[in-house]
Amino acid sequence: MSNRRKRLLPYASPFVMLIRKAISLGASEALLISTDILSIQDEIIEMCRAPKCEGFGQCANCPPHVMGPAEARKWIKNFSEALLVKQDLPPSDLFGPNEMERFQRMFTLVTSLEKIARNRGFEQATGLGAGSCKPVFCPEDVCSVLQGKACRLPHLARPSLEALGINVFELAKSVGWPMNKILRETDPRTVSSAALIGMVLLC
Ligand code: SF4
């Protein structure tokens, strides 16, 4: 058995239920992984810096306000498994008027799965989305958490994998979901496919 397959956990209920739920709620693919394979890298945070991402410094769920990589490495040890979900999409959707809707769908998916997992005994289940919640949910407003108030959408807003320093491209490749790297300057006509990755940490 390959090392990669050894690191993928055997499918057993209630994990099967969570995978099926993920697909029924709109994931293109879903699988269970051991959190041992998550690599948190300091340099990933550099990719969040403005102007690469408009959420940097603007939101409680983004660097430098969200926990840093060192803290994230310790925190993630609280979870032994994670449900990884992928949503395939046309590359043009990441550049057009549907862009934020696509990210919103991922926040909705992971928080729905988080709620289901908590109800099924994973009491500390925690979703991680894709991208920053700021342009998705509060494009015109200052982040209320950074003003000392409650989040406007606590049931939907979560940090992204990359905001915690998780190398999403390496992770996706390691589970057999290779992804095209799409940056702001990428011409969507030059890439054949695109995807967003989310996760629900389980314990
Ligand atoms: S949803 Fe809005 S208020 Fe909540 S953390 Fe994100 S930017 Fe801040």
Boltz pocket constraint, residues with backbone or C-beta under 6 A from the ligand:
constraints:
  - pocket:
      binder: B
      contacts: [[A, 58], [A, 59], [A, 60], [A, 61], [A, 133], [A, 134], [A, 137], [A, 138], [A, 141], [A, 142], [A, 143], [A, 144], [A, 145], [A, 146], [A, 150], [A, 151], [A, 152], [A, 153], [A, 154], [A, 157]]
      max_distance: 6.0
